[in-house]
Amino acid sequence: MKQRFGLGFFFIVCLGLISVSAQAAERIYLLAGQSNMMGKGRTHELPAAYKTTPANVTFYYQGRPRALAKFASFGPEVVFAHEVARAFPHDQHIIIKLAATGSSITQWQPGKGLYKSLLRQMNFSLPEDHAPVTAILWMQGESDARNAAQANQYAPLLSRFIQALRQDTDSPNSLFILGKVNPEVPNAFPMLAKVQASQRLIQQNTPRTLMITTDGLSKLQDQLHYDAQGQMELGRRFAQAYISHAR
């Protein structure tokens, strides 16, 4: 009887392991935008728990696999990675980030340099038979709030970017999550309200698109860039939005 019980228990455990393996998924995230996606949070201010990379996370930056929190500054990817790794512990999480300080929405259009660089970084980082992109995280728009011509084009150009990126990555159902821009220097960003309205319009009219609030996030003295605490909370809000809508 003891032998039969032992074999039966072993069989059940094996079935459980097979089931967990069958349910595991590869989740791919593209992170793009300008300086608040690049990140100016000071890495030495991160808690020790966030200075390591979870075992089920691979982070690609500047075309190479990197450890999280490797550089002097960090962006939302650090806390985002830890949150999704914890929420989906049996899945593999691949994060690919490309950001450019001061970039405008026109520089991210299909055929332009940053758009092509993002696709190139993705192709460098993934095998040909990779899974579809799970989510695109977008933190950009401050530059376009500096003048009327750019701000007035923001909604149609962002819409074009989303549609093209989903098509070119063969990921029509990817979740697009954008962060609300909120620089607190009114004279430098006179068209901020227009860009924010455009962001809301895109969120309302584009399928599987979410906008997270950035209200209350702490900033550096320039009142434009998020500090370490602000970046940690930004990453957490991106993660919460993704987790609550993930399939």
C-alpha positions as CSV (number, residue, x, y, z in Angstrom):
1,M,0.0,0.0,0.0
2,K,2.8,2.4,0.8
3,Q,4.4,1.8,-2.5
4,R,1.2,2.3,-4.4
5,F,0.6,5.6,-2.4
6,G,4.1,6.8,-3.2
7,L,3.7,6.1,-7.0
8,G,0.3,7.7,-7.0
9,F,1.6,10.8,-5.3
10,F,4.5,11.0,-7.7
11,F,2.1,10.7,-10.6
12,I,0.0,13.6,-9.3
13,V,3.0,15.8,-8.7
14,C,4.2,15.1,-12.3
15,L,0.8,16.0,-13.7
16,G,0.9,19.3,-11.7
17,L,4.3,20.2,-13.0
18,I,3.2,19.4,-16.6
19,S,0.1,21.6,-16.1
20,V,2.2,24.5,-14.8
21,S,4.6,24.2,-17.7
22,A,1.7,24.1,-20.2
23,Q,0.2,27.2,-18.7
24,A,3.5,29.2,-18.8
25,A,3.7,32.0,-21.4
26,E,6.2,34.3,-22.9
27,R,5.2,37.9,-22.3
28,I,6.9,40.5,-24.4
29,Y,6.8,44.2,-23.6
30,L,8.0,47.2,-25.6
31,L,8.8,50.3,-23.7
32,A,9.3,53.5,-25.7
33,G,9.1,57.3,-25.4
34,Q,11.3,60.2,-24.3
35,S,13.1,61.2,-21.1
36,N,10.6,60.0,-18.6
37,M,10.7,56.6,-20.2
38,M,14.5,56.7,-20.3
39,G,14.4,57.7,-16.6
40,K,16.2,60.1,-14.4
41,G,15.5,58.3,-11.1
42,R,18.8,57.8,-9.2
43,T,19.5,54.1,-8.9
44,H,21.3,54.4,-5.6
45,E,17.9,55.5,-4.1
46,L,16.2,52.2,-5.1
47,P,15.5,49.7,-2.2
48,A,17.8,46.7,-2.3
49,A,15.0,44.4,-3.5
50,Y,14.7,46.3,-6.7
51,K,18.5,46.2,-7.5
52,T,18.3,42.6,-8.7
53,T,16.6,41.2,-11.8
54,P,13.9,38.6,-11.2
55,A,14.8,35.1,-12.5
56,N,11.9,35.1,-15.0
57,V,12.7,38.6,-16.5
58,T,15.0,39.4,-19.3
59,F,15.6,43.1,-20.0
60,Y,17.1,44.4,-23.2
61,Y,18.4,48.0,-23.5
62,Q,20.6,49.6,-26.1
63,G,20.4,46.3,-28.1
64,R,21.8,44.1,-25.4
65,P,20.5,42.0,-22.4
66,R,21.1,44.0,-19.2
67,A,20.6,43.7,-15.5
68,L,17.9,45.9,-14.2
69,A,19.1,49.0,-12.3
70,K,22.6,48.6,-13.9
71,F,23.1,52.3,-14.8
72,A,23.2,55.4,-12.6
73,S,19.6,56.3,-13.5
74,F,16.5,54.1,-14.1
75,G,13.0,54.4,-15.6
76,P,9.7,52.7,-15.0
77,E,11.0,49.3,-16.2
78,V,12.5,48.4,-12.8
79,V,9.3,48.2,-10.7
80,F,7.2,47.2,-13.7
81,A,9.4,44.1,-14.1
82,H,9.2,43.1,-10.5
83,E,5.4,43.6,-10.4
84,V,4.7,41.5,-13.5
85,A,7.2,38.8,-12.5
86,R,5.4,38.5,-9.2
87,A,1.9,38.5,-10.8
88,F,2.8,35.9,-13.3
89,P,5.6,33.8,-11.7
90,H,5.5,30.9,-14.1
91,D,5.8,33.1,-17.2
92,Q,8.9,34.5,-18.9
93,H,8.9,38.3,-19.2
94,I,10.9,39.9,-21.9
95,I,11.2,43.7,-21.7
96,I,12.7,45.7,-24.6
97,K,13.2,49.4,-24.1
98,L,14.2,52.3,-26.4
99,A,13.8,55.9,-25.4
100,A,15.2,59.2,-26.7
101,T,15.3,62.4,-24.6
102,G,13.3,65.2,-26.1
103,S,11.9,63.2,-28.9
104,S,8.6,64.3,-30.6
105,I,5.8,62.2,-31.9
106,T,7.0,62.9,-35.5
107,Q,10.3,61.2,-34.8
108,W,8.4,58.0,-33.8
109,Q,6.4,57.7,-37.0
110,P,6.7,54.7,-39.3
111,G,9.8,55.0,-41.5
112,K,11.5,57.5,-39.1
113,G,14.7,56.7,-37.3
114,L,13.3,56.0,-33.8
115,Y,10.5,53.8,-35.1
116,K,12.9,51.8,-37.2
117,S,15.3,51.6,-34.3
118,L,12.6,50.2,-32.0
119,L,11.8,47.4,-34.5
120,R,15.5,46.7,-35.0
121,Q,16.0,46.4,-31.3
122,M,13.1,44.0,-31.1
123,N,14.4,41.9,-33.9
124,F,17.9,41.8,-32.4
125,S,16.5,40.6,-29.1
126,L,14.0,38.0,-30.1
127,P,14.0,34.8,-32.2
128,E,12.0,34.7,-35.4
129,D,9.3,32.5,-33.9
130,H,8.7,34.7,-30.9
131,A,5.3,35.3,-29.4
132,P,3.3,38.4,-30.2
133,V,4.0,41.6,-28.3
134,T,1.9,41.5,-25.1
135,A,2.0,45.2,-24.3
136,I,3.5,48.5,-25.4
137,L,4.3,51.1,-22.7
138,W,4.5,54.7,-23.9
139,M,5.7,57.7,-22.0
140,Q,6.0,60.7,-24.4
141,G,4.4,63.9,-25.3
142,E,6.1,66.7,-23.3
143,S,8.1,67.8,-26.4
144,D,4.9,68.2,-28.4
145,A,3.3,70.4,-25.8
146,R,5.9,73.1,-26.5
147,N,4.2,74.5,-29.6
148,A,0.8,74.5,-31.3
149,A,1.8,72.9,-34.6
150,Q,3.1,69.8,-32.9
151,A,0.3,69.6,-30.4
152,N,-2.4,69.9,-33.0
153,Q,-0.9,66.8,-34.8
154,Y,-0.4,64.7,-31.7
155,A,-3.7,62.7,-31.8
156,P,-3.5,61.5,-35.5
157,L,0.2,60.9,-35.3
158,L,0.0,58.8,-32.1
159,S,-2.9,56.9,-33.6
160,R,-0.8,56.1,-36.6
161,F,2.1,55.0,-34.4
162,I,-0.1,52.6,-32.5
163,Q,-1.7,51.1,-35.6
164,A,1.6,50.7,-37.4
165,L,3.5,49.2,-34.5
166,R,0.8,46.6,-33.9
167,Q,0.8,45.8,-37.6
168,D,4.6,45.7,-38.0
169,T,5.1,43.5,-34.9
170,D,2.2,41.2,-36.0
171,S,0.5,41.9,-32.6
172,P,-2.9,43.4,-33.3
173,N,-4.2,42.6,-29.8
174,S,-1.3,44.1,-27.9
175,L,-2.3,46.3,-25.0
176,F,-1.1,49.9,-25.5
177,I,-0.6,51.8,-22.2
178,L,0.3,55.5,-22.2
179,G,1.3,57.7,-19.3
180,K,-0.4,61.1,-19.0
181,V,2.1,63.8,-19.5
182,N,2.1,66.4,-16.7
183,P,5.1,68.8,-16.7
184,E,4.5,71.5,-14.1
185,V,6.3,74.3,-16.0
186,P,3.3,76.1,-17.8
187,N,5.4,78.7,-19.7
188,A,7.6,76.0,-21.2
189,F,4.7,73.8,-22.3
190,P,1.9,76.1,-23.3
191,M,0.0,73.4,-25.3
192,L,0.0,70.8,-22.5
193,A,-3.8,70.8,-22.2
194,K,-4.1,70.0,-26.0
195,V,-1.7,67.1,-25.8
196,Q,-3.5,65.7,-22.7
197,A,-6.8,66.0,-24.5
198,S,-5.3,64.2,-27.4
199,Q,-4.1,61.4,-25.1
200,R,-7.6,61.0,-23.7
201,L,-9.1,61.0,-27.2
202,I,-6.7,58.2,-28.2
203,Q,-7.5,56.2,-25.1
204,Q,-11.2,56.5,-25.8
205,N,-11.2,55.7,-29.5
206,T,-8.4,53.1,-29.9
207,P,-9.1,49.5,-29.0
208,R,-7.1,48.0,-26.1
209,T,-5.6,51.3,-25.2
210,L,-5.3,52.6,-21.6
211,M,-4.0,55.8,-20.1
212,I,-2.6,55.8,-16.6
213,T,-2.6,58.9,-14.5
214,T,0.7,60.4,-13.4
215,D,-0.9,62.8,-10.9
216,G,1.0,63.0,-7.6
217,L,4.2,61.5,-8.9
218,S,7.2,63.2,-7.3
219,K,9.6,65.1,-9.6
220,L,13.1,66.5,-9.6
221,Q,13.6,70.2,-9.1
222,D,13.0,70.8,-12.8
223,Q,9.3,69.8,-12.3
224,L,9.5,67.8,-15.5
225,H,11.3,64.6,-14.8
226,Y,10.2,62.1,-12.2
227,D,12.6,61.4,-9.3
228,A,13.4,57.9,-7.9
229,Q,10.1,57.7,-6.0
230,G,8.2,59.0,-9.0
231,Q,9.7,56.5,-11.3
232,M,9.0,53.6,-9.0
233,E,5.4,54.6,-8.7
234,L,5.2,55.2,-12.5
235,G,6.4,51.6,-13.1
236,R,3.9,50.3,-10.5
237,R,1.0,52.1,-12.2
238,F,2.0,50.7,-15.6
239,A,2.2,47.3,-14.1
240,Q,-1.2,47.6,-12.4
241,A,-2.8,48.7,-15.6
242,Y,-1.3,45.8,-17.5
243,I,-2.1,43.1,-14.9
244,S,-5.7,44.2,-14.6
245,H,-6.2,43.8,-18.4
246,A,-3.8,41.0,-19.2
247,R,-5.1,37.9,-21.0
